[in-house]
Amino acid sequence: MADIAPDWEIIARKTNRAWLNLFFIVLQTLLVYPPDNRSSVTLTLRNRASGEVRKVTADSMEEAAILVAQGEFDSESV
């Protein structure tokens, strides 16, 4: 799978509120606005060195990479 930060690989990706996001994309397309992502994404990550599995939720992949680099994972354990 893809790496998001050094030593962390993405093992699962889940779009939150996918139907709502699809609705807004279709609506924006009909109104000739560029589509904008309105859903957050929850990534399940595995540390290559320790095998630790953690989750992080963010509005974009860039934000998720920043959160992982800062060690700010979701509070729920996997």
Buried (B, 14 or more C-beta within 10 A) or exposed (E): EEEBBEEBBBEEBEBEEEEEBEEBBEEBEEEEEEEEEBBBBBBBBBBEEEEEEBBBBBEEBEBBBBBBEEEEBBEEEE
